[in-house]
Amino acid sequence: MEYLTLTWSTSKAADTYGYNRLTLRASGGYRTVTCGGGYDMKGTVVGDWLQDTYQDRLRAIASRAGVSWSKPAGASWSKASGYVSKPHRWEGGPEDSLYGMSVCTDDGRVTLDGGCGMRSMEDVAAAIGVHLYSTVDRKGNATGYVVTDKTQVAA
């Protein structure tokens, strides 16, 4: 079992001063941050954590991705910018496609767009055998997630 902690704060950076800032910390030492508002910030940090932690499992279900793209010639993957290429929808994609999940047809790397919603990230997590249970404080604010891994429980 793992625990993901969510911490809300306000950005003090020059270009983002005053923006909402959300930090996710995993019990294994992983950390990711998003900044802004007007989109699903929880989905964004959870999507980052899922794609970085479970890339092997995501590749195993890559055929369920709703979007695919090709890597530009000579490009390499960067977490900050991904690949500089325009994604395209698969024609007649699978009926059970996972919204917010994309795959690079050249190297099979799967990326998750958590900005499409936390519910979509929960669906992706469930598809790879990971379940996220939200924790809240006394006021009902999200404080994190308890993560259970069905594949480790069965082992």
C-alpha positions in Angstrom: 0.0 0.0 0.0 1.2 3.5 -0.8 0.0 6.9 0.2 -0.1 10.0 -2.1 -0.1 13.3 -0.2 -1.6 16.4 -1.8 -0.4 19.9 -0.6 -2.0 23.1 -1.8 -0.1 26.4 -1.8 0.3 29.6 -3.8 3.0 30.1 -6.3 5.7 32.8 -5.6 7.4 32.4 -9.0 7.8 35.4 -11.3 5.6 34.2 -14.1 3.0 32.4 -12.0 2.8 34.6 -8.9 -0.5 34.1 -7.1 -1.5 31.0 -9.1 -2.7 27.9 -7.3 0.0 25.3 -6.8 -0.6 21.6 -6.1 2.2 19.2 -5.0 1.9 15.4 -4.9 4.3 13.4 -2.8 4.4 9.7 -2.9 5.6 7.6 0.1 8.4 6.3 -2.1 9.9 9.7 -2.5 8.3 10.7 -5.9 7.2 14.3 -6.2 5.4 16.3 -8.9 3.9 19.8 -9.0 1.4 21.6 -11.2 0.5 25.2 -11.2 -2.5 27.2 -12.5 -6.2 26.7 -12.3 -9.3 26.2 -14.5 -8.5 22.5 -15.1 -8.2 19.4 -13.0 -5.0 19.9 -11.0 -5.5 16.7 -9.0 -5.9 14.7 -12.2 -2.7 16.3 -13.6 -0.5 15.4 -10.7 -2.0 11.9 -10.4 -1.6 11.4 -14.2 2.1 12.4 -13.9 2.6 10.0 -11.1 0.8 7.1 -12.9 2.8 7.6 -16.1 6.1 7.8 -14.3 5.5 5.0 -11.9 3.6 2.4 -14.0 4.9 3.0 -17.6 5.4 -0.8 -18.1 1.8 -1.5 -17.2 0.5 1.4 -19.3 2.5 0.1 -22.3 0.8 -3.3 -21.8 -2.6 -1.6 -22.4 -1.5 0.9 -25.0 -4.0 -0.5 -27.5 -6.7 1.2 -25.4 -5.2 4.7 -25.8 -7.6 7.1 -27.5 -4.8 9.1 -29.2 -1.6 8.2 -30.9 1.2 10.2 -32.4 4.6 9.7 -34.1 7.9 11.0 -32.8 9.5 13.7 -34.9 12.8 12.7 -36.6 15.6 13.1 -34.1 13.4 14.1 -31.2 13.9 12.6 -27.7 11.5 12.4 -24.8 11.5 15.2 -22.3 9.1 15.2 -19.3 8.9 19.0 -19.5 7.9 19.2 -23.2 7.2 15.6 -24.3 7.6 15.1 -28.0 7.1 18.1 -30.3 4.4 16.6 -32.5 0.7 16.9 -33.1 -1.3 14.0 -31.7 -4.0 12.5 -33.9 -7.0 10.4 -33.0 -7.0 6.8 -34.1 -9.6 6.2 -36.7 -12.2 3.8 -35.3 -10.3 3.6 -31.9 -11.2 0.8 -29.5 -14.6 1.1 -27.8 -13.0 0.7 -24.4 -10.4 3.5 -25.1 -9.2 5.4 -22.1 -9.8 9.1 -22.3 -6.6 11.1 -21.5 -4.3 8.3 -22.5 -2.0 8.7 -25.5 0.7 6.5 -27.1 3.7 7.2 -29.3 3.5 4.8 -32.2 7.3 4.9 -32.6 8.6 3.9 -29.2 5.3 2.9 -27.4 5.7 5.5 -24.6 2.4 6.2 -23.0 1.5 9.7 -21.6 -1.5 10.7 -19.5 -3.3 14.0 -19.7 -4.7 14.4 -16.2 -6.2 17.8 -17.1 -9.0 15.9 -18.7 -10.2 14.9 -15.3 -9.5 12.9 -12.2 -12.2 10.4 -13.1 -10.3 9.6 -16.3 -7.1 9.0 -14.3 -9.0 6.7 -11.9 -10.2 4.7 -14.9 -6.7 4.4 -16.3 -5.4 3.4 -12.8 -8.1 0.7 -12.5 -7.3 -0.6 -15.9 -3.7 -1.4 -14.8 -4.8 -2.8 -11.4 -4.2 0.2 -9.2 -7.0 1.6 -7.1 -7.0 5.1 -5.6 -9.1 5.9 -2.5 -9.4 9.6 -1.7 -8.7 10.9 1.8 -10.2 14.2 3.1 -9.8 16.4 6.1 -12.6 17.4 8.5 -13.7 20.2 6.1 -14.0 17.8 3.2 -10.8 19.0 1.4 -8.8 16.3 -0.5 -5.6 15.5 1.4 -4.4 12.6 -0.7 -5.0 9.1 -1.9 -4.4 5.6 -0.5 -3.1 3.4 -3.3 -3.8 -0.3 -3.4 -2.2 -2.4 -6.1 -4.3 -5.5 -7.0 -1.3 -7.2 -8.6 0.7 -7.1 -5.4 -2.2 -8.2 -3.3 -2.7 -11.3 -5.4 1.1 -12.2 -5.3 
